[in-house]
Amino acid sequence: MTASEQHKRPPARAALEVSFEFFPPKTAEMELGLWSAINRLAPLNPNFVSVTYGAGGSTRERTHNTVARIVNETHLRPAAHLTCVSAAKAEVDDVIRGYWEAGVRHIVALRGDPAGGLGSKFEAHPGGYSGAAALVRGIRNIGDFEVSVSAYPEKHPESASFEADLDGLKAKIDAGATRAITQFFFDNELYLRYMDRVRGAGIDIPVMPGIVPVENFKQTAAFAKKTGASVPQWLADRYEGLDQDPATRKLVAATVASEQVFGLLERGVREFHFYTMNKSELVFAICHLLGLRPKPVQVAA
């Protein structure tokens, strides 16, 4: 076996940790789709699964109901997202206590997008948390939660510099954050250079790369533009001419994401957070290539 063949072999399961992100369903049909994805991915034994929280708390009830059902009906460990935009501290604290009472012990704490949408200026609620670090501190004061926060390989769009961005990450860690999850990216060098900065700044918590399999290129590119994530030309070229060919787009998406993950594996990365878009096929295929195999478990019907 050549050296090239050896390094392409999937690593042992014990060496890898994966987590999956879902969003709360809006309709009964979307609910079925979400639980179909959970059923498919749960046997891969992820470290945790996260459930997003809509802008301004718009999915508060649906997020709570989803994580509560995950607690009650599966073996999975849910991480509930939480933001502090357009909400008083008392309101946010009620959500935190509600998560604890539902059995949730992990929160993904995010400041949240400004009320006017991406690109507008964030203004804290007069009686609310001032930002993500304050929110993390508030969560830790209420319960012994594990707290994950966001990180930005290309820096947050509102940060004046990488130094300022890292200061923000440090503040969240000082407040009690135990893990960071990155915004998605497509050029692995962006993540690796970012990690050099992170470690150089004395930050030693896990920083999981966020991976998004791109099934709909135009949609992903539009979202990336809003969040400040770059889309390389080589990626656009991969999807050229496939607007009306969803079957081929899926094959390309699995190939591109697998190449990205294996490239990170070769650089020593062993934790991955997948943005599933409530779909399981591509993520399951990538995890299979990584060497993960399902174990029979009982989850919701």
Rosetta blueprint (number, residue, H / E / L):
1 M L
2 T L
3 A H
4 S H
5 E H
6 Q H
7 H H
8 K L
9 R L
10 P L
11 P L
12 A L
13 R H
14 A H
15 A H
16 L L
17 E E
18 V E
19 S E
20 F E
21 E E
22 F E
23 F L
24 P L
25 P L
26 K L
27 T L
28 A H
29 E H
30 M H
31 E H
32 L H
33 G H
34 L H
35 W H
36 S H
37 A H
38 I H
39 N H
40 R H
41 L H
42 A H
43 P H
44 L H
45 N L
46 P L
47 N L
48 F E
49 V E
50 S E
51 V E
52 T L
53 Y L
54 G L
55 A H
56 G H
57 G H
58 S L
59 T L
60 R H
61 E H
62 R H
63 T H
64 H H
65 N H
66 T H
67 V H
68 A H
69 R H
70 I H
71 V H
72 N H
73 E H
74 T L
75 H L
76 L L
77 R L
78 P E
79 A E
80 A E
81 H E
82 L E
83 T L
84 C L
85 V L
86 S L
87 A L
88 A L
89 K H
90 A H
91 E H
92 V H
93 D H
94 D H
95 V H
96 I H
97 R H
98 G H
99 Y H
100 W H
101 E H
102 A L
103 G L
104 V L
105 R L
106 H E
107 I E
108 V E
109 A E
110 L L
111 R L
112 G L
113 D L
114 P L
115 A L
116 G L
117 G L
118 L L
119 G L
120 S L
121 K L
122 F L
123 E L
124 A L
125 H L
126 P L
127 G L
128 G L
129 Y L
130 S L
131 G L
132 A H
133 A H
134 A H
135 L H
136 V H
137 R H
138 G H
139 I H
140 R H
141 N H
142 I H
143 G L
144 D L
145 F L
146 E E
147 V E
148 S E
149 V E
150 S E
151 A E
152 Y L
153 P L
154 E L
155 K L
156 H L
157 P L
158 E L
159 S L
160 A L
161 S L
162 F H
163 E H
164 A H
165 D H
166 L H
167 D H
168 G H
169 L H
170 K H
171 A H
172 K H
173 I H
174 D H
175 A L
176 G L
177 A L
178 T L
179 R E
180 A E
181 I E
182 T E
183 Q E
184 F E
185 F L
186 F L
187 D L
188 N H
189 E H
190 L H
191 Y H
192 L H
193 R H
194 Y H
195 M H
196 D H
197 R H
198 V H
199 R H
200 G H
201 A L
202 G L
203 I L
204 D L
205 I L
206 P L
207 V E
208 M E
209 P E
210 G E
211 I E
212 V L
213 P L
214 V L
215 E L
216 N L
217 F H
218 K H
219 Q H
220 T H
221 A H
222 A H
223 F H
224 A H
225 K H
226 K H
227 T H
228 G L
229 A L
230 S L
231 V L
232 P L
233 Q H
234 W H
235 L H
236 A H
237 D H
238 R H
239 Y L
240 E L
241 G L
242 L L
243 D L
244 Q L
245 D L
246 P H
247 A H
248 T H
249 R H
250 K H
251 L H
252 V H
253 A H
254 A H
255 T H
256 V H
257 A H
258 S H
259 E H
260 Q H
261 V H
262 F H
263 G H
264 L H
265 L H
266 E H
267 R L
268 G L
269 V L
270 R L
271 E E
272 F E
273 H E
274 F E
275 Y E
276 T L
277 M L
278 N L
279 K L
280 S L
281 E H
282 L H
283 V H
284 F H
285 A H
286 I H
287 C H
288 H H
289 L H
290 L L
291 G L
292 L L
293 R L
294 P L
295 K L
296 P L
297 V L
298 Q L
299 V L
300 A L
301 A L
